[in-house]
Amino acid sequence: MSCSFGEKVKITIFGQSHSEAIGVVIDGIPSGITLDSEKIAKFMARRAPGQNAYSTKRKEADIPEIVSGVVDGITCGAPICAIIKNTNQHSKDYSKLKILPRPSHSDYPAFVKHNGFNDIRGGGNFSGRMTAPMCFAGAVAMQILEEKGIRIGAHIEKIAGISDTRFNPVSPNLKALEGKDFPLLNDSVKDEMLAKIEAARLDCDSVGGVIECAVTGLPVGLGEPMFGGVENVLSQAVFAIPAIKGIEFGNGFDCADLTGSENNDDFTITDVKISTKTNNHGGILGGLTSGMPLIFRVAVKPTPSIAKPQMTINLETNEPEELIIEGRHDPCIVPRAVPCVEAATAIAILNMVI
């Protein structure tokens, strides 16, 4: 089982949703880097559960405890290890799921793979809870990238069919998202999105959506051809977020309906700087960064844990059985997934620039 990512900067995530603690080891961070603990805490809080009506009622402070690699707030060159205590588990809510796998969850294939010894509580190490230590690693990576002039920002592009304005692909406005707990470029659609989430919650159901992410300040030529392309590396990191079901770069699947002359981005030069007039390519050409903003979107599935009755198979009797899932779950995971996408992006980009 692979819980590690990266070569130049390697992160390894450990723990389970209901274990005593979860955490991450980050190997490869240079010494002498000052980490802003307040910034890290604010970033972690964006992902933390139990803060509003559209997230799970499980409350976790998600305060990371750094146990190695940092002295007096400055990296010392040793691997950074941070742990996050799990303090509000309701493990009894999952007791019956050992033999009644939940639809659209990892329960059944994990049961088969691990001969029934998989930790079913909260999804074990397949849980979205494991994105908390990923967000810590991402917060560290983002601080290093910001020192290099590289900025990362994401917003809710769509929830339940209600769409926000997309980034300007040539000049994305990341400042417009700062300080928002429900990050939108067009705040006028917020109430409609929240109404869709609340309607799903009251109906014991859930909704999904789309997150759009942008990276600015990238130099030209990052990445490698073939398997080391920027899209490859980013996709591997982003798909570590359990709810992600699809990814597209630039104009993505829309390019399939265009001609070459419509899709191509003409080059231009301004003040000795080469750029493109448009950015259908999303900042990546041949697997390499082009110097234009990197733009991509990800599809987030509806939370599979819903209170509506569903059908499953009893793994002891091999007979169909109705399942009603208990516990505390998000009616929409999209808002809390936004910082996770930013974190995964930062981890991937750092591996290419450090």
Residue pairs with C-beta under 8 A, 6 or more apart in sequence:
1 125
3 12
3 13
3 14
3 125
4 10
4 11
4 12
4 13
5 11
5 236
5 237
5 240
5 347
5 348
6 28
6 347
6 348
6 350
6 351
7 351
8 28
8 350
8 351
8 354
9 26
9 27
9 28
9 29
9 141
9 347
9 350
9 351
9 354
10 26
10 27
10 28
11 24
11 25
11 26
11 27
11 134
11 137
11 347
12 24
12 25
12 27
13 22
13 23
13 24
13 130
13 133
13 134
13 137
14 22
14 23
14 24
14 25
14 133
15 21
15 22
15 23
15 86
15 125
15 130
15 133
16 22
16 119
16 121
16 122
16 124
16 125
16 127
16 129
16 130
17 86
17 89
17 119
17 121
17 122
17 123
17 124
17 125
17 127
17 129
17 130
18 86
18 89
18 91
18 94
18 119
18 121
18 122
18 124
19 86
19 119
20 85
20 86
21 83
21 84
21 85
21 86
22 83
22 84
22 86
22 129
22 130
22 132
22 133
23 64
23 81
23 82
23 83
23 84
23 133
24 81
24 82
24 133
24 134
24 136
24 137
25 79
25 80
25 81
26 69
26 79
26 80
26 81
26 82
26 137
26 140
27 79
27 80
28 354
29 69
29 75
29 77
29 80
29 140
29 144
30 75
30 77
30 354
31 74
31 75
31 76
31 77
32 74
32 75
33 74
33 75
33 143
33 144
33 147
34 73
34 74
35 70
35 73
35 74
35 75
35 140
35 143
36 143
37 73
39 139
39 143
40 64
40 136
40 139
40 140
40 143
41 63
43 135
43 138
43 139
43 142
43 339
43 343
44 62
44 63
44 64
44 132
44 135
44 136
44 139
45 51
45 62
46 135
46 181
46 336
46 338
46 339
47 62
47 131
47 132
47 135
47 336
47 339
47 340
48 60
48 61
48 62
48 132
48 336
49 55
49 56
49 57
49 58
49 59
49 60
49 62
49 330
49 336
50 56
50 57
50 58
50 59
50 60
50 88
51 181
52 181
53 198
53 201
54 194
54 197
54 198
54 201
54 330
54 331
54 332
54 335
55 330
55 335
55 336
56 328
56 329
56 330
57 328
58 88
58 89
58 90
58 328
59 88
60 84
60 86
60 87
60 88
60 132
61 87
62 84
62 132
63 84
63 85
64 82
64 83
64 84
64 133
64 136
65 82
65 83
65 84
65 85
66 80
66 81
66 82
67 81
67 82
67 83
68 78
68 79
68 80
68 81
69 75
69 76
69 77
69 78
69 79
69 80
69 81
70 76
70 80
80 140
82 133
82 136
84 132
84 133
84 136
86 129
89 121
89 122
90 327
90 328
91 121
91 122
93 326
93 327
93 328
94 120
94 121
94 122
94 327
97 107
97 120
97 325
98 111
98 116
98 120
98 315
99 314
99 315
99 316
100 312
100 313
100 314
100 315
100 321
100 323
101 107
101 108
101 111
101 312
101 313
101 315
102 304
102 305
102 310
102 312
102 323
102 325
103 304
103 310
103 311
103 312
103 323
104 301
104 304
105 123
105 126
105 304
105 305
106 123
106 126
106 242
107 118
107 120
107 123
108 313
108 315
110 118
110 124
110 126
111 118
111 315
118 124
119 125
122 129
123 129
123 242
126 242
127 242
128 241
128 242
128 243
128 333
130 242
131 240
131 241
131 242
131 337
131 340
131 343
134 240
134 241
134 340
134 343
134 344
134 347
135 339
135 340
135 343
137 343
137 347
138 339
138 340
138 342
138 343
138 344
138 345
138 346
138 347
139 343
139 346
141 343
141 346
141 347
141 349
141 350
142 152
142 342
142 343
142 346
144 350
144 354
145 151
145 152
145 346
145 349
145 350
145 353
148 217
148 353
149 217
150 215
150 216
150 217
150 218
150 349
150 353
151 174
151 215
151 216
151 217
152 174
152 213
152 214
152 215
152 342
152 345
152 346
152 349
153 172
153 174
153 177
153 213
153 214
153 342
154 177
154 183
154 211
154 212
154 213
154 214
154 338
154 339
154 341
154 342
154 345
155 164
155 167
155 177
155 183
155 184
155 185
155 211
155 212
155 338
156 164
156 182
156 183
156 184
156 193
156 209
156 210
156 211
156 334
156 335
156 338
157 163
157 164
157 166
157 209
157 210
157 211
157 212
157 297
158 164
158 209
158 210
159 193
159 196
159 197
159 207
159 208
159 209
159 332
159 334
160 193
160 196
160 197
160 200
160 207
160 208
160 209
160 332
161 196
162 189
162 192
162 193
162 196
163 189
164 184
164 185
164 186
164 189
165 185
165 186
166 185
166 212
167 173
167 185
167 212
167 214
167 293
167 295
169 250
169 251
169 278
169 279
169 280
169 282
169 292
169 293
169 295
170 276
170 277
170 278
170 279
170 292
170 293
171 293
172 214
172 216
172 293
172 295
173 185
174 214
174 216
176 185
177 183
177 184
177 185
181 335
182 190
182 193
182 194
182 335
183 335
183 338
184 190
184 193
196 207
196 332
197 207
197 331
197 332
198 331
200 206
200 207
200 302
200 331
200 332
201 331
203 308
204 306
204 307
204 308
205 302
205 306
205 308
205 331
206 302
206 303
206 304
206 305
206 306
206 329
206 330
206 331
206 332
206 333
207 302
207 331
207 332
208 243
208 299
208 300
208 301
208 302
208 303
208 332
208 333
208 334
209 299
209 300
209 332
209 334
210 297
210 298
210 299
210 300
210 334
211 297
211 298
211 300
211 334
211 337
211 338
211 341
212 295
212 296
212 297
213 295
213 296
213 297
213 298
213 341
213 342
213 345
214 293
214 294
214 295
215 283
215 293
215 294
215 345
215 349
216 293
216 294
218 283
218 289
218 291
218 293
218 294
218 349
218 353
219 289
219 291
219 353
220 288
220 289
220 290
220 291
221 288
221 289
222 230
222 288
222 289
222 349
222 352
222 353
223 229
223 230
223 233
223 284
223 287
223 288
223 289
223 352
224 287
224 288
225 286
225 287
225 288
226 287
228 287
229 284
229 286
229 287
229 288
230 284
230 287
230 288
230 289
230 294
230 352
231 249
231 284
231 287
232 287
233 348
233 351
233 352
234 247
234 296
234 344
234 345
234 348
234 349
235 247
236 348
237 344
237 345
237 347
237 348
238 244
238 247
238 298
238 341
238 344
238 345
238 348
239 247
240 344
241 298
241 337
241 340
241 341
241 344
243 300
243 301
243 303
243 333
243 337
244 298
244 299
244 300
244 301
244 337
244 341
245 299
245 300
245 301
246 298
246 299
247 296
247 297
247 298
247 299
248 296
248 297
249 281
249 282
249 283
249 284
249 294
249 295
249 296
250 279
250 280
250 281
250 282
250 283
250 284
250 295
250 296
251 258
251 263
251 280
251 282
252 282
252 296
252 297
255 263
255 280
258 280
263 280
264 280
265 276
265 277
265 278
265 279
265 280
265 281
265 292
266 276
266 277
266 278
267 274
267 275
267 276
267 277
268 274
268 275
268 276
268 277
269 275
273 291
274 291
275 291
275 292
276 290
276 292
279 292
279 293
279 295
281 290
281 292
282 292
282 294
282 295
282 296
283 289
283 290
283 291
283 292
283 293
283 294
283 295
284 290
284 294
298 341
300 333
300 334
300 337
302 332
303 329
303 330
303 331
303 332
303 333
305 325
305 327
305 329
306 325
306 329
307 324
307 325
307 326
308 324
309 322
309 323
309 324
310 322
310 323
310 324
310 325
311 320
311 321
311 322
311 323
312 320
312 321
312 322
312 323
313 319
313 320
313 321
314 320
314 321
330 336
